[in-house]
């Protein structure tokens, strides 16, 4: 099970303890001066650190962008989120059987009903339609790139599944 716990380190910064689905344990310490320390622990002995790296603020931000998929999104990923303060950008694949299939963005009244915005449509052949208009038809298997606050994106997903009903 994926689990993240965080705790304040008074006078130092903040600590994040991450247990991955694969059974790895990482601890990330973000120092108040901007340094980041990342510790990787032995799967068999979670008290034994097997590696550690230190990054300055710029290195950590560049690495976060890479790991977070901001510079490259693997084709195998169907959904991904990037949180930018309150803004969430998510890739959402339209599954066969969704009620929104064959309807236009305008028919679904997405922006007015949910507050979220469809910023791109990526077709199965990877063709991209950036900033699709209200006349853009949603097809099975396309991936929508949507933006909004978390609750708006959740409402947009519900609208896509229910077809605007």
Secondary structure as the mmCIF struct_conf table of DSSP 4:
data_model
#
loop_
_struct_conf.conf_type_id
_struct_conf.id
_struct_conf.beg_label_comp_id
_struct_conf.beg_label_asym_id
_struct_conf.beg_label_seq_id
_struct_conf.end_label_comp_id
_struct_conf.end_label_asym_id
_struct_conf.end_label_seq_id
STRN STRN1 UNK A 3 UNK A 9
TURN_TY1_P TURN_TY1_P1 UNK A 10 UNK A 12
STRN STRN2 UNK A 13 UNK A 19
TURN_TY1_P TURN_TY1_P2 UNK A 21 UNK A 22
BEND BEND1 UNK A 23 UNK A 23
STRN STRN3 UNK A 25 UNK A 31
TURN_TY1_P TURN_TY1_P3 UNK A 32 UNK A 33
BEND BEND2 UNK A 34 UNK A 34
STRN STRN4 UNK A 36 UNK A 41
BEND BEND3 UNK A 43 UNK A 44
TURN_TY1_P TURN_TY1_P4 UNK A 46 UNK A 47
STRN STRN5 UNK A 49 UNK A 55
HELX_RH_AL_P HELX_RH_AL_P1 UNK A 57 UNK A 67
TURN_TY1_P TURN_TY1_P5 UNK A 68 UNK A 69
BEND BEND4 UNK A 70 UNK A 71
TURN_TY1_P TURN_TY1_P6 UNK A 75 UNK A 76
BEND BEND5 UNK A 78 UNK A 78
STRN STRN6 UNK A 81 UNK A 84
TURN_TY1_P TURN_TY1_P7 UNK A 85 UNK A 86
STRN STRN7 UNK A 87 UNK A 93
TURN_TY1_P TURN_TY1_P8 UNK A 96 UNK A 97
TURN_TY1_P TURN_TY1_P9 UNK A 99 UNK A 102
STRN STRN8 UNK A 104 UNK A 104
HELX_RH_AL_P HELX_RH_AL_P2 UNK A 105 UNK A 108
TURN_TY1_P TURN_TY1_P10 UNK A 109 UNK A 109
HELX_RH_AL_P HELX_RH_AL_P3 UNK A 110 UNK A 114
BEND BEND6 UNK A 115 UNK A 115
STRN STRN9 UNK A 117 UNK A 122
TURN_TY1_P TURN_TY1_P11 UNK A 124 UNK A 125
STRN STRN10 UNK A 128 UNK A 130
TURN_TY1_P TURN_TY1_P12 UNK A 131 UNK A 131
TURN_TY1_P TURN_TY1_P13 UNK A 134 UNK A 135
HELX_LH_PP_P HELX_LH_PP_P1 UNK A 136 UNK A 136
STRN STRN11 UNK A 137 UNK A 137
HELX_LH_PP_P HELX_LH_PP_P2 UNK A 138 UNK A 138
TURN_TY1_P TURN_TY1_P14 UNK A 140 UNK A 141
STRN STRN12 UNK A 143 UNK A 149
HELX_RH_AL_P HELX_RH_AL_P4 UNK A 150 UNK A 162
TURN_TY1_P TURN_TY1_P15 UNK A 163 UNK A 164
#
